[in-house]
Amino acid sequence: MIRRRSAALGGLAWMATASARAQTMWKPDKPIRVVVPYGPGGSADQVIRIYGERLTAVLGQQVIIENKPGASGGVGAAIVANAPADGYTLLLSPTAVMAITPTVRQVNYDINAFAPVARLSTPLLLVCLTNEMGVKDWKGFVALAKANPGKYWYGSSGLGTITHLTGEVLTRAAGIRMQHAPYKTIVDAVGDVMSGRIHMVFDPSFMPQAKAGKVLGALAVTKERLSELPNTPTATEMGLDITGFRDRSWFGLFAPKATPRAVIERLSDELGKLAAEADLQNKLMLVSQAAVHQPHDVFGKQVADDRLYFANLIKELDLKLE
């Protein structure tokens, strides 16, 4: 099972160089704005609010969270891309905004207008089914879906998002065909999956509903079983080979491209320290996130590699994201 003690993978990578930079450390002198390109209450919002509370304390300046949903994350991304490169306007981005959508269709922001700051977390993706179908587990749902191809719907947080691609990868691996219902934000899908208007969702923010029995936590898209739902099997246990896809879901912080290196390094260092804190790890686990720190240089390579991977995957799946 996934344990809190292993959540901060890579969380101490900052230590070797942090002391050498102490003399040139950036010290903010006004509030820092972090733009979340989705609505309040979703996974992106939860992650940055947990980090933001602690970052406010260590930087000595208020970290203000602003939700700017729209255009599959494009509205918020464009705001930060066009902001002054001074460290006071940042973007909290999921994989989709920086590594998926821009590789396959035109967006209203330039992915080269950003500088990676740090990776913050990895979502512990959970496949949830509506109780209205009456199925008891993943195998039961697959049997029902195979008997009724195209009848059932899965919801996502928008075209080209990681939840959309999770749906495509999983349903094809399982040999079933479903319809896709993209939402402006995954929070909007909560009522629909509980009432049976849609039948499946993929998002860590549904963990409370799954634990309460309001939806069926049918499958964990993780390496190991989730400690919060120990009876829920992993995709691998169910014979679904999605290893290459599974490890590419993340939330990270970005700044405008020309942001001074001293600013990027200070933020990256502090976020690394926070990711190693047991209390922060515990808070992230409560919203089905593992604290995973990658410093700015390592994270930049991860983003570049993921862009290539998802461009090839979408071509292979023949998805139309317009």
ABEGO torsion letter per residue (X at the ends): XBBAAAABBGAAAAAAAAAAAAAABBBBABBBBBBBABBBGBAAAAAAAAAAAAAAAAAGBBBBBBBBBEGGGAAAAAAAAABBBAGABBBBBBAAAAAAAAAABBBABBAAABBBABBABBBBBBBBBBAAAGBABAAAAAAAAAABBGABBBBBAEBGBAAAAAAAAAAAAAGBBBBBBBBABAAAAAAAAAAGABABBBBAAAAAAAAAGABBBABBBBABBBAABAABBBAAAAGBBAAAAAAABBBBBBBBAABBAAAAAAAAAAAAAAAABAAAAAAAAAAGBBBBBBBAAAAAAAAAAAAAAAAAAAAAAGBBAX
